[in-house]
Each structure stands twice: as C-alpha cells, then as structure tokens.
Amino acid sequence: MRNFIISLVLIFTIFTGFISAQDSNKVYYSLFMEQSFQFGTVDTRIDSGSFKEGEHFIIPDFVLPSSPVDFSKYQELYDALVGGKFSIDYGALDNDIILKIFIRNLDPNSNKYLSKGKDNDTLFAYFEMRIWELPDSNFVPEDSNYYFNEGYKARLCIPKTPAFYNFLKVVGIDSTDTLGFAYFEGDDWTASGIETIDKGDSVCFEGIHLSKVGGGRGNIYSVTGIKIENLGEISNEFELYQNYPNPFNPVTTIRYSIPGTQGLQATPEKVQLTIYNVLGKKVTTLVNTEQPAGTYQVTFDANGLPSGIYFYKLNAGNYTKVRKMILMK
C-alpha cells in the first residue's frame, strides 16, 4: 500500500510539472546593436536564445566587431549594459513570442547615444523592441505598444558596475544624479505605465508594455517628461487635492501641499505620489524624492492606459491620502 501511495505521488508530481511546463509561454529573443547611416541602418547580433515567462536572460559580455562595420567605438556604451537582467512576469503572455531588442539611437560621430526628446535628454540606455506573436507570426507594428495581461510587467535591471559608472561619466551624468527610465512615444518621453526602481546596486524599470524604452539623467521628472512645478504657495497642513480635469483624457493635473512657515527653512519631507489601477496594482510613481515646504502640481499623462477608475496616493512624512480619478477616452 505504501509503495502504491508513493507511486501515485510521483505520477502526480510528474503530471503537474508537465502541465506547468506546457502553460508557460516562451520568449524567443535576439539582441542587436544598430548603427544609422545616410543610406540606412546596419546591425550586429550580440545574443539570441529563449526563456519562459517568470525566467530571464542576461546581457552577456561581448566584444563588438570593428569590421565590416565598425561597432567597436561603442564598446564602453555596451559594457555599461552588461549583466542587465531582462524578465517577463509569469502570466503576462497569451502566446509564445519572438522578441527582437535593438540598442539604437547611437551617435555616428561619437561613442554615445544621440540626445532624444523635446528637452534633448542625455541617455545612458536606449532600446527599441519588435514583437511577433506565435504561432502565426503576427507582427506588432514598430510604433505600437505590446501590452501584457493586466497586472503583469517586464523588468530590466542594469547593475551599477564600474563600466556603468564609467559610461555615466562619458555622457556627463554625475554618479549621484537620480536616474530614470521612460517610454518614448511620439516625440517625447512619458512615465505612463513604467516605473524606475533604484535598488542601490542596480537601476531597474518595470513596464506594462514593450516598445521604446530609454534611461536618462538628472531629476526623474524631467527625464520621463513628467512635469512637476512648485507653485510658491505655503500651506499650514498636508493636503492632496482632487485632480483636474476629472474625468480626464488623457492628461490631468494633481496638486498637493507640504506644510511649512513662510520665510523659514523647513526640513524637506520624503514625498511619494503613486498611481494605482482599480485592482490596486501600481501603474507608475510620479514623485519619489525629498521636497521642501510648498504647493506642487504634477502633470499625469495616461496615454496608453485603458479607460477606467484609477487612484492616486500621497505619502509625505506621516501623512497618507488617496483620491479617485476617472480616465474616460
């Protein structure tokens, strides 16, 4: 009897393992570096392979070729990305996909990226991603966003290696600057649907879709295109005001106050302003920094998000407040 029970357990374990393996979609990836010329573009393939949802691949060490096209001048740029870990949440996909990742926007006259966006932001990373859905190889157009199932994300963490800090220096980014990732849509950056996470030994993004992603320098709000403005008004208490307009499509303004006394220097408060969907899943973080007393307003661009109810939450000092807003397209 005991042997019979053990056999049943083994059969069940093998069966559930088989089912688990079957329902995990696979990502067939390739990583390229691409140069632009007057006559078009030329790329070199760096790596290819596959991984399942919930797993990852790592950007490998690679010596860039000097012929027939010279990519070797971008070695410092590439080395800054080595060790980066890219993953997609288990449950994010409905099908197997082919994912081609291009390191693009390279300056043909230097070893840097070209500046990008309305503010000509300096970049320490830039990727453009193309996706084909299997089994029919349905191509997602290059200027479209490939969204995951709701609540799931893709992640990339770039380790802060000596090569990473060296490239920051090359492009003029101070090692103490705040770093931020954003999607590039149209002709500028947006933080809608993407969040930057600084883990100390690495800088990461979590995004709700795959498209064009860049990492930039300085204050995260200017990098991502989120506009934060100090209105110069001093309040006696913390306050999170109702966004306006509300309902909105797709841009709205959120205003909040950090208390203080006019003319006196107050200790800055750690402030976080975060957007959540109706299921309580974090969509993006608009503010994550220390701010002195004042009244601030932030522009939130929900382009790319579906219509529905969202919540925005302010954490400042010991103060917490949540308000509801409606995106209506």
HELIX and SHEET records of a PDB file:
HELIX    1   1 ARG A    2  GLN A   22  1                                  21    
HELIX    2   2 SER A   72  TYR A   74  5                                   3    
HELIX    3   3 GLN A   75  ASP A   79  1                                   5    
HELIX    4   4 PRO A  162  VAL A  171  1                                  10    
HELIX    5   5 ILE A  220  THR A  224  1                                   5    
SHEET    1   A 5 GLY A  40  LYS A  52  0                                        
SHEET    2   A 5 LYS A  26  PHE A  37 -1                                        
SHEET    3   A 5 ILE A  97  ILE A 103  1                                        
SHEET    4   A 5 LEU A 123  GLU A 133 -1                                        
SHEET    5   A 5 ASN A 138  VAL A 140 -1                                        
SHEET    1   B 7 GLY A  40  LYS A  52  0                                        
SHEET    2   B 7 LYS A  26  PHE A  37 -1                                        
SHEET    3   B 7 ILE A  97  ILE A 103  1                                        
SHEET    4   B 7 LEU A 123  GLU A 133 -1                                        
SHEET    5   B 7 LYS A 212  GLY A 216 -1                                        
SHEET    6   B 7 GLY A 180  GLU A 185 -1                                        
SHEET    7   B 7 ASP A 188  THR A 190 -1                                        
SHEET    1   C 5 HIS A  56  ILE A  58  0                                        
SHEET    2   C 5 LYS A  85  ILE A  88 -1                                        
SHEET    3   C 5 ALA A 154  PRO A 159 -1                                        
SHEET    4   C 5 SER A 202  GLY A 207 -1                                        
SHEET    5   C 5 ILE A 194  ASP A 198 -1                                        
SHEET    1   D 2 TYR A 146  TYR A 147  0                                        
SHEET    2   D 2 HIS A 209  LEU A 210 -1                                        
SHEET    1   E 4 ILE A 228  ASN A 230  0                                        
SHEET    2   E 4 GLY A 294  ASP A 301 -1                                        
SHEET    3   E 4 VAL A 251  ILE A 258 -1                                        
SHEET    4   E 4 GLU A 239  LEU A 240 -1                                        
SHEET    1   F 4 LYS A 282  GLN A 291  0                                        
SHEET    2   F 4 GLU A 269  ASN A 277 -1                                        
SHEET    3   F 4 GLY A 308  ALA A 316 -1                                        
SHEET    4   F 4 TYR A 319  LEU A 327 -1                                        
END                                                                             
